[in-house]
Amino acid sequence: MTSNQSRSAAGQPNLRLAADIGGTFTDVAAFDAATGKLRLGKALSTPRHLVEGITAGVEKAGVTYADAGLFLHGSTVAINTILERTGARTALIITEGFRDIYEIGRINRPDAYNLFFKKHVPLVERALRFEVRERILADGGIDIPLDESEIAALGKRLDMLGIEAAAILFLNCYRNAHHEARAKALIEASHPAMFVSASHELSQEYREFERCSTVVANAYIGPKVRGYLGEISKHIQAAGFRGSFLVVQSTGGLYEAEQAKSHCIRMLESGPAAGVIGAKALCRALALDNAIAFDMGGTTAKAGVIYKGEPLTTGAALIGGYERALPIQIAMMDIFEVGTGGGSIARLEEGALRVGPQSAGAQPGPACYGLGGAEPTVTDANLVLGRISADRFLGGEMQLDVAAAHAALKTHVAEPLGMSLTAAADGILRIAATTMSYAVKRVTVERGLDAGDFALVAYGGAGPLHAVHVARDIGIRRVIIPKAPGVFSAFGMLYADLRYDYVRTWPTRLDDASFDDFARIYSELEDQGRRAVAAASMTPGKVTINRAADMRYVGQEHAVTVDLPMQVFEEQDRAAIKRHFDDMHLLRYGTSAPAERAEIVSLRTTVTGIMPKPVPEEIASGGAAPPKAARTGKRPVYFEGHGFVDTRLFARDALTAGNRIKGPALIEEHASTTVLMPGAALEVDRFGNLDIAVGKGRS
Amino acid sequence: MTRKATKTTKHSGTERRKRGPVDPVIAEIVRNGVMAVTEEMKTNLMRTAYNMIIYEALDFTVGLFTPEGETVSIGIGLPMFIRGMAETVKAKIRHFGRDGVRPGDIYVTNDAYITGSHLNHVTLTLPIFDKGVLVAFSCCMAHWIDIGGTLGGMTTDIFSEGLQIPILKYQDRGKVNEDLVEIIRQNVRIPNRALGDLRAQVTAVKTGERRFLELIARYGRDEVAAAIAAIMDRSEAVARAHTKSIPDGVYEAESFMDDDGVAIGKPIPIRVRVEVKGEEMTIDLTEVSRQVRGFYNSGITTGHACAQVAYKCLTSPTDYPINDGSFRSLKTIVPPGRIISATRPAPMRWWMTFPMTIVDTVFKALAPAIPDRVIAGHHADLLVAQFHGFNPKTSEFFMGNFGPLGGGWGAKRTEDGVSGTVAINDGDTHNSPNEQIEAKFPLVVERYALVPDSGGPGRHRGGLGVERVVRARTDITLNTQIERAHCRPWGLAGGRDGKGNSVALRFGTHWKTDFPNAKVLVAQIKAGDAFRLRSGGGGGYGSPLDRPVDDVRNDVRQGYVSVHEAAVFYGVVIDGDTFKVNEGATTMLRARE
């Protein structure tokens, strides 16, 4: 971590502050455009008053709100409100005959042999789901007109029931949003304090259950998120902040805090998305096209993909485990998550060794935390093998109990399996690595990409410990550990752009689609985006438009999203649209059928307001040999096939650009340790990243 | 004829030959590895498939098999197809002989008497060779939307059900059998979809091959084989331990199906006998009805699948990957000629319905022995509606499948039943979004909703059934083949039955509901008319009078139970406007019983 500067940057209006609130820590990154200096701060999160955690982080970074022209924010407030079920008392207003679609869902039973399976639990109970007589048809025609007096009567009932938020979903509103818009206007007029959300504002894509779940989630978290953002806004203004307050969306794009107060669901996964944006920025600085952003923390590992310089996004995601998930149908960074982290518990199940997904979390935590955890975890295995230091954990702020880790591993794994302690610990790490490697492969496989061609950008507290191992399992040859991997999400926010995503379902055969209709639909969507950008308090450099369409062959069910350059519309080149689709189909599925007709399912467009970006700071350069100050000694570390090796230790902060280190070695820093396995070699690049050639060797 | 698991154990015997201790770490890595392989096969099939049944309804199964045809891992798909692929792989090995199986081959069949199911289930198998040695089979079954044969209506032999593809080589040492492709093209109604699905299946089995070989390249051929054997042994141990915890004894139960769709109103008896002795269980299906004239039959593979599904649910429901080790302690007795071991040329188009009730009946038999682990009866039908017609604008022929609908599941000793969920034949199967259906077909869904009072009353209430009302915007022909209108999902331990499945048609404003069963065949629905499918609720568990008053009150407040039934079955008197409980009247009602 960069040390605090004694000279403050007072008076610099171009200071950008980014604050990422996670479950345990609040990370702050501050970039001073005038000096090119990046400062970082990490403080414990303060669940009761999250603002205090941000302020503590800002202080640790040695800056003040008054110096900042821009305040960027990512937070787990939205996702936690759903997971912890602490949202508003919400009502659902829905087309007559359909109030149960939210509860019926997709009727699937993934845990197919388990008679005790569970379904998703709706955020709104049946008694608070109200039907309204109206019906729009799939072609946009009106089957049954909306009865406005019914809405008025319903409004009175909502008052009696103490409803704080209302979600509106009418069938086929993606073709004609008039009824939804009217119902929303009526409720808002009579209930100015109520949080009201209509589904077409968030998604104009068909699939009523998914859209319903999305709009309900937005309403459910709405009052809380609105209050939260309002509180932060008030607090930073009181502290002298006069700039723009922007929030990170799940796409990694920014939007105005005022917009986040109504489209709350768009900030659901802001932290993880910001990490991928950081990886994208890193790729740009290093002229890398393809990379996997690998973020491993205490309970999970997450993987996102940068392909041809851009992060891959998806149109929908599931919140919670697959079996009981609530779907959210909005544009998001495509991130795959697996329940493997430092706290993952290793245990025997009927004689087989399993690692995770149960996690010891922060409480009681791994056995070595000495907080009462008795079961061995991935962190305990790392400690037993010498990969983390008992007295330098979190910069020495927390002393680890080696004996407890030994005892836990011995009792629960090594002895029952008749293995040595080290073989057991090493086995746990190998199982964890393969599990994570499947997660990483999965995000690429679904896209028809080969993970082996990508670089792995590893961050999060535990990412650098396992990155080389995971890379070898996947067949990846290059790993990059960014500077300050523990606060990478906050860093990533500094590189985000203003971004607005739109989608509208428009089932049409490509041969029949008129370019006038293309132009009309796209510009309706894009005008909204341009207006949103124009309304932002921060003026972007320029505005770009990226169009895409969900397409399929006639007769096929599933559609793929195809990026379409503006040129095909300017030149009205129907054949080119078809070619782009055929190529995408071939990439993802290995087959295409150029002779078959195609159809359009939905049109997508992204309006981006490009923000000026920080120029990455370079570190001091040195020779191939790391400076003396960086050599902090040796300790025995276990590597499979080598046994315990007296391994060199390096202090990351003291390394200089150009330094080269051959594995085995450990590079230690405040909140993380990079394990350089035998056969791997690293070079410190000019930005201070550890650029690792994975090399061959057993993993 | 008693066909126990001997064939299975003989094969696995070769696997169980002497081997050194297996590294538990490699075993776990390989376990995760084979599951990842089948998961990726599934992903690739789903994403490339042409028809909605595969993509949205996930009506397919993919898997990896040992060189002997034993199941190593099958991806979550259709539970009732748990046995279908293994038997098909074994039949293909027998057909070509071990020496006839060559690199570059891909085998195909939809022989209903081998797969045990209908002709729509086309199964592709690819032998995987590592440096010339056969190491595994990769296999993929997928449901084609049409395989030819009569359109709708009842069938009474296999010939009217479509194209029969015997065991053939789709690809012979790398060369595609174009003659076969042309035969398929000429025999199905929508050839581009069928052949598109076929290509998707080829992609899936090739994915399985590539990824399994990667696993071998990394960990070694013998090591992977040893790890797979250890995984299967462990699954066996889990199943045996759970079987041992069931008290020894003979347990029997019976139920019935409404009819076979030909002899309307003539019930079809289902009787099962389960014997538990130590670590082993025998499921005897000898007393299940003889095969029937209508298309509800299935092959002997499905007889075994019924027993396996029930056994896995009771002994190792969350043990993954799904593999044949779990079934070594299970014996199944299925003589030929029963509805689940039908012989040629019995019709099988609607194969999946009866087996669901057989599985449920096994749970019913074991209820006295293991009340904590079983479940009351469920709606046990997919409730599918098939329709076809001509698009009024384009005059194009269209055909589609509305469903599955989802329905009520049985209550358990400790929990209420689950509402609106797919029946036990299917697992990760999804319904079709109404908006998607309406965008594609000239139909309007008027209602998709839970059915109040459909769940069987009990200390724990059965889950609720679902209804869907669909209006036609143009003339269509409708077929439903729904069962269990009369044999309602049963309650256990004093719990009451749930409501049965049903169908209704609306002509003008008049609802016609007086059908002898829930099978509506070749019904002509005019533009503006409608049909309604309603799934049953699950059976209840324990006496409804023991259900806490607060739970009953909440059921009424949510509208799951009516004020009327709260009083009649639960003995709880509630005001329908205020949801206040009349304590005095409730005490009296509950005391009277």
Interface residues (C-beta under 8 A of the other chain):
Chain A: E96 G97 F98 R99 D100 I101 E103 I104 G105 R106 I107 N108 R109 P110 D111 A112 Y113 N114 L115 F116 F117 K118 K119 E125 R126 A127 R135 L137 A138 D143 L171 N172 Y174 Y206 R207 E208 F209 E210 E350 G351 A352 L353 R354 V355 L417 M419 A423 D426 G427 R430 I431 T434 T435 Y438 K441 R442 V445 E446 T505 P507 Y553 G555 Q556 E557 H558 R588 Y589 G590 T591 A593 E596
Chain B: P24 V25 A27 E28 I29 R31 N32 G33 A36 E39 E40 T43 N44 M46 R47 T48 A49 Y50 N51 M52 I54 Y55 E56 L58 I76 P79 I190 N192 R193 G196 R199 A200 T203 I231 R234 A237 V238 A241 V309 K312 C313 S316 P317 T318 I322 F363 R373 V374 I375 P404 L405 G406 K412 E415 V418 S419 G420 T421 V422 D426 G427 D428 T429 H430 N431 P433 N434 E435 Q436 E438 A439 K440 V444 V445 E446 R447 Y448 A449 L450 V466 V469 R557 Q558 G559 Y560
